[in-house]
Amino acid sequence: MRVLLVEDHEELAHTVAAGLRREGMAVDVALDGDAALVRASVHRYDVVVLDRDLPGRHGDDVCRSLVASGYPARVLMLTAAATVDDKVTGLGIGADDYLPKPFSFAELVARVRALDRRTTPALPPVLVHGDLRVDPATRVATRGGRRLGLSPKEFAVLELLLAAGGAVVSAEDLLERGWDEFADPFTQTVKVTISRLRRKLGDPPLIETVPQAGYRI
């Protein structure tokens, strides 16, 4: 999944972002509300983790703007204000979930994943294709009972291809969904990742290249 983390405390923002990336998520960081809206206008995020008390454009205004524009991402609001009235207000302006600071990182991950499941069609908890099994929750992929040592990006690409249910996924969509904003769209990073993934999956080959269209399983 692709996540936008909006947090004005720079050290906290990058610490949380690094943790979410270790959980297999592609994460972009915005340090203020205006930057968050600019990134949302360029990229399609699944979940926006939004600090409420932002300088300049308040987090409430960011949330209202996203909701008013019909932006499809789910919004998880973070704030030090944790009274019932604060939560009611945050949910009332369009946030999908509310997590007070300080928070448990494990709970943040669980809530982000739960929100992501609400943005996409329901998928089985374990994705299966023949002898290939992919468990997104535990980040474990096996083929023929053999555990595959996949990098986070290889796992993300494999998960996206399996979730497509046999449909073709373009290289552009893989890049948009599996990498963050620092990925160079003109590099061969998707092609290289697919090549490595094919080697690790072994024979018979599972990933098909569809000329001028993309890839599918």
ZILINLIN-V78807 format. One record per residue. N is the residue number from 0. RES is the residue in one letter. PSI is psi in degrees with one decimal (* if undefined). Layout:
# ZILINLIN-V78807
((N | RES | PSI) (N | RES | PSI))
This chain:
# ZILINLIN-V78807
((0 | M | 158.2) (1 | R | 129.7) (2 | V | 137.6) (3 | L | 120.2) (4 | L | 118.2) (5 | V | 109.0) (6 | E | 125.5) (7 | D | -17.1) (8 | H | 103.5) (9 | E | -44.1) (10 | E | -44.1) (11 | L | -42.2) (12 | A | -47.7) (13 | H | -29.8) (14 | T | -46.8) (15 | V | -41.9) (16 | A | -42.9) (17 | A | -39.7) (18 | G | -41.8) (19 | L | -36.1) (20 | R | -36.4) (21 | R | -22.8) (22 | E | 7.8) (23 | G | 12.5) (24 | M | 149.1) (25 | A | 122.6) (26 | V | 128.3) (27 | D | 151.0) (28 | V | 134.1) (29 | A | 134.2) (30 | L | -2.6) (31 | D | 169.9) (32 | G | -39.9) (33 | D | -42.8) (34 | A | -35.0) (35 | A | -44.2) (36 | L | -34.0) (37 | V | -46.8) (38 | R | -39.3) (39 | A | -27.0) (40 | S | -18.3) (41 | V | -38.7) (42 | H | 154.6) (43 | R | 109.7) (44 | Y | 150.7) (45 | D | -39.4) (46 | V | 137.9) (47 | V | 117.6) (48 | V | 110.8) (49 | L | 115.6) (50 | D | 132.7) (51 | R | -41.3) (52 | D | 70.9) (53 | L | 147.4) (54 | P | 157.5) (55 | G | -116.0) (56 | R | 115.0) (57 | H | 151.9) (58 | G | -34.4) (59 | D | -41.9) (60 | D | -36.8) (61 | V | -45.9) (62 | C | -45.9) (63 | R | -41.4) (64 | S | -42.7) (65 | L | -44.5) (66 | V | -43.9) (67 | A | -31.9) (68 | S | -6.3) (69 | G | 20.5) (70 | Y | 132.0) (71 | P | -11.7) (72 | A | 149.4) (73 | R | 146.3) (74 | V | 122.3) (75 | L | 114.8) (76 | M | 130.4) (77 | L | 137.4) (78 | T | 154.2) (79 | A | -17.5) (80 | A | 113.3) (81 | A | 21.5) (82 | T | 165.5) (83 | V | -41.5) (84 | D | -39.2) (85 | D | -44.2) (86 | K | -42.4) (87 | V | -41.7) (88 | T | -45.6) (89 | G | -44.4) (90 | L | -31.0) (91 | G | -26.5) (92 | I | 1.2) (93 | G | -3.0) (94 | A | 146.7) (95 | D | -21.1) (96 | D | 164.8) (97 | Y | 124.2) (98 | L | 116.0) (99 | P | 148.9) (100 | K | 148.0) (101 | P | 152.9) (102 | F | 158.1) (103 | S | 131.2) (104 | F | -38.3) (105 | A | -38.5) (106 | E | -38.7) (107 | L | -46.9) (108 | V | -45.4) (109 | A | -40.4) (110 | R | -38.7) (111 | V | -43.8) (112 | R | -38.1) (113 | A | -40.2) (114 | L | -38.0) (115 | D | -37.2) (116 | R | -23.0) (117 | R | -12.5) (118 | T | -15.9) (119 | T | 158.4) (120 | P | 145.2) (121 | A | 133.3) (122 | L | 154.0) (123 | P | 152.3) (124 | P | -28.4) (125 | V | 126.0) (126 | L | 128.1) (127 | V | 134.9) (128 | H | 105.8) (129 | G | -124.6) (130 | D | 10.4) (131 | L | 128.5) (132 | R | 130.1) (133 | V | 122.3) (134 | D | 101.0) (135 | P | -30.8) (136 | A | -41.4) (137 | T | -6.1) (138 | R | 40.4) (139 | V | 131.0) (140 | A | 134.5) (141 | T | 152.4) (142 | R | 123.0) (143 | G | 31.7) (144 | G | -5.8) (145 | R | 124.8) (146 | R | 133.7) (147 | L | 128.0) (148 | G | 83.1) (149 | L | 144.0) (150 | S | 163.3) (151 | P | -41.2) (152 | K | -39.2) (153 | E | -42.3) (154 | F | -43.4) (155 | A | -44.5) (156 | V | -44.3) (157 | L | -42.5) (158 | E | -42.8) (159 | L | -41.1) (160 | L | -42.2) (161 | L | -39.6) (162 | A | -21.6) (163 | A | -12.4) (164 | G | 38.5) (165 | G | -9.4) (166 | A | 156.3) (167 | V | 135.3) (168 | V | 123.6) (169 | S | 158.6) (170 | A | -35.1) (171 | E | -42.3) (172 | D | -39.1) (173 | L | -41.7) (174 | L | -42.5) (175 | E | -38.1) (176 | R | -24.5) (177 | G | -12.8) (178 | W | 163.9) (179 | D | -171.9) (180 | E | -12.7) (181 | F | -4.6) (182 | A | 134.0) (183 | D | 115.6) (184 | P | -11.2) (185 | F | 5.3) (186 | T | 174.8) (187 | Q | 25.5) (188 | T | -39.2) (189 | V | -44.4) (190 | K | -42.7) (191 | V | -42.5) (192 | T | -42.4) (193 | I | -42.7) (194 | S | -44.9) (195 | R | -40.7) (196 | L | -41.8) (197 | R | -43.5) (198 | R | -41.5) (199 | K | -30.7) (200 | L | -29.7) (201 | G | -164.8) (202 | D | 153.6) (203 | P | 153.0) (204 | P | 143.1) (205 | L | -32.7) (206 | I | 121.9) (207 | E | 134.6) (208 | T | 124.2) (209 | V | 109.2) (210 | P | 133.2) (211 | Q | 18.0) (212 | A | -49.5) (213 | G | -139.2) (214 | Y | 155.1) (215 | R | 159.0) (216 | I | *))
